[in-house]
Amino acid sequence: MPSAARAAKNESIFRAVNAQIRTIVEGFSTSEDEEMFSFVCECSRPNCIEETSATLEEYRTVREHPTQFLILAEHLDPDRERIVNRTDRFAVVEKLGLAGELAEENA
């Protein structure tokens, strides 16, 4: 597992990518409440490039909390995060301890 600092850097990069996806989708979407879009998994794994799907509203809800990230459920890092919401498509995790502090600083 990567260090908390390295994990936070990876997650902030994935979060930035997803923010750009969200901005683009918001410009083109007409039915954002139900339409699914692909987002990059925001896990701490350094080589992860997997995708998950969520509606814009689901993604907005995750982004309301700087310590929460959208990941594939099987990418959970139980030493640094806990699942706060789970669907059949993704999990929302909350960063704990130093990982949470770094997530807030990088938000």
JOURCOR-V521884 format. One line per field, one symbol per residue. ss: DSSP state (H for helix, E for strand, - for the rest). phi: phi as a letter, one per 30 degrees, with the letter a starting at -180 (. if undefined). burial: # if it has 24 or more other ideal C-beta (glycine too) atoms within 12 Angstrom, else .. A space follows every 10 residues. Layout:
ss = ???
phi = ???
burial = ???
This chain:
ss = ---HHHHHHH HHHHHHHHHH HHHHHHHH-- ------EEEE ---------- EEEE-HHHHH HHH----EEE E-HHH----- EEEEEE---- EEEEE-HHHH HHHHHH-
phi = .ddeddddde dddddddddd eedddddcdc bddcdcbdbd ecddddcdbd cbcaddddde ddddbdccbc bdedcecddb abdcabbdca bcccdchedd dddddcd
burial = ...#..##.# #####..#.. ##..#..... ......#### #####..#.. ######.### .##...#### ###.###..# #.##....## ######..## .##..#.
